[in-house]
């Protein structure tokens, strides 16, 4: 195994996918190209996961902001307190709770995957 492949594997083990790919550029070792392809797929998956987390955080913030704005408007008398409005606020908070739980589960799964990879 070449020094470049060995170095790239150490970088990949640390989760530094882009750096691992860069370390394999121009590598003449027959493992270089296939490893770079695997690392590239992992880097793409990592970016997709980051985008998904960002979207979920945005959705969570929107749900909480909407519920809070409605509650404040009801409290200061700008909006009338109606059963439908309160039901909608409860629904937004329920959705926020589900989204938060989903984010926790995803993060827990990701942490477990990282621990398993490091063993």
PLY file of the C-alpha trace (Angstrom):
ply
format ascii 1.0
element vertex 119
property float x
property float y
property float z
element edge 118
property int vertex1
property int vertex2
end_header
0.00 0.00 0.00
1.38 3.39 -0.96
1.97 6.24 1.47
-0.75 8.26 -0.30
-3.34 5.51 0.23
-2.28 5.02 3.84
-2.52 8.77 4.50
-5.90 9.00 2.72
-7.26 6.15 4.83
-6.20 7.94 8.01
-7.92 11.12 6.83
-11.06 9.17 5.94
-11.07 7.49 9.33
-11.18 10.98 10.86
-14.08 11.93 8.56
-11.97 14.31 6.45
-13.40 13.05 3.14
-12.39 16.00 0.94
-8.84 15.89 2.26
-8.69 12.13 1.71
-9.80 12.59 -1.89
-7.18 15.31 -2.41
-4.49 13.05 -0.94
-5.29 10.45 -3.61
-5.04 12.83 -6.58
-2.32 11.61 -8.92
-1.83 8.46 -6.86
-0.46 5.58 -8.95
-1.57 2.93 -6.46
-4.32 0.73 -7.99
-6.42 1.32 -4.85
-6.27 5.10 -5.30
-9.07 5.64 -7.81
-11.58 3.22 -6.25
-10.94 4.66 -2.79
-11.34 8.21 -4.09
-14.70 7.20 -5.61
-15.86 5.70 -2.29
-14.70 8.79 -0.38
-16.45 11.05 -2.89
-19.74 9.21 -2.39
-19.34 9.56 1.39
-18.57 13.27 1.03
-21.71 13.73 -1.09
-23.79 11.83 1.47
-22.33 13.97 4.26
-23.25 17.15 2.38
-26.77 15.83 1.73
-27.16 15.05 5.45
-25.99 18.55 6.36
-28.50 20.10 3.95
-31.29 17.94 5.37
-30.36 19.00 8.94
-30.37 22.63 7.86
-33.83 22.29 6.29
-35.17 20.60 9.42
-33.74 23.33 11.68
-35.40 25.93 9.45
-38.73 24.08 9.56
-38.49 23.77 13.35
-37.74 27.48 13.74
-40.70 28.35 11.50
-43.12 26.19 13.47
-42.03 27.63 16.80
-42.04 31.21 15.45
-45.55 30.84 14.06
-46.87 29.40 17.32
-45.15 32.10 19.36
-46.40 34.93 17.14
-49.96 33.64 17.40
-49.76 33.24 21.19
-48.34 36.76 21.59
-51.07 38.17 19.35
-53.73 36.40 21.39
-52.14 37.59 24.65
-52.05 41.24 23.57
-55.54 41.13 22.06
-54.51 41.54 18.42
-56.03 38.16 17.58
-59.15 36.71 19.07
-58.72 33.50 21.01
-60.73 30.93 19.13
-60.78 27.16 19.51
-59.57 26.76 15.90
-56.64 29.15 16.42
-55.60 27.37 19.63
-55.95 24.02 17.89
-53.69 25.28 15.06
-51.09 26.48 17.59
-51.17 23.09 19.31
-50.74 21.42 15.92
-47.72 23.56 15.09
-46.13 22.75 18.45
-46.94 19.05 18.04
-45.31 19.09 14.59
-42.30 20.89 16.08
-42.02 18.21 18.75
-42.15 15.43 16.16
-39.52 17.17 14.07
-37.30 17.66 17.09
-37.61 13.97 18.01
-36.79 13.00 14.43
-33.71 15.23 14.54
-32.62 13.65 17.84
-33.02 10.14 16.43
-31.08 11.05 13.30
-28.29 12.58 15.39
-28.24 9.54 17.67
-28.03 7.21 14.66
-25.24 9.31 13.17
-23.27 9.23 16.43
-23.69 5.45 16.68
-22.51 5.07 13.08
-19.43 7.17 13.80
-18.63 5.10 16.89
-19.00 1.85 14.94
-16.76 3.19 12.17
-14.01 4.09 14.63
-13.85 0.60 16.18
0 1
1 2
2 3
3 4
4 5
5 6
6 7
7 8
8 9
9 10
10 11
11 12
12 13
13 14
14 15
15 16
16 17
17 18
18 19
19 20
20 21
21 22
22 23
23 24
24 25
25 26
26 27
27 28
28 29
29 30
30 31
31 32
32 33
33 34
34 35
35 36
36 37
37 38
38 39
39 40
40 41
41 42
42 43
43 44
44 45
45 46
46 47
47 48
48 49
49 50
50 51
51 52
52 53
53 54
54 55
55 56
56 57
57 58
58 59
59 60
60 61
61 62
62 63
63 64
64 65
65 66
66 67
67 68
68 69
69 70
70 71
71 72
72 73
73 74
74 75
75 76
76 77
77 78
78 79
79 80
80 81
81 82
82 83
83 84
84 85
85 86
86 87
87 88
88 89
89 90
90 91
91 92
92 93
93 94
94 95
95 96
96 97
97 98
98 99
99 100
100 101
101 102
102 103
103 104
104 105
105 106
106 107
107 108
108 109
109 110
110 111
111 112
112 113
113 114
114 115
115 116
116 117
117 118
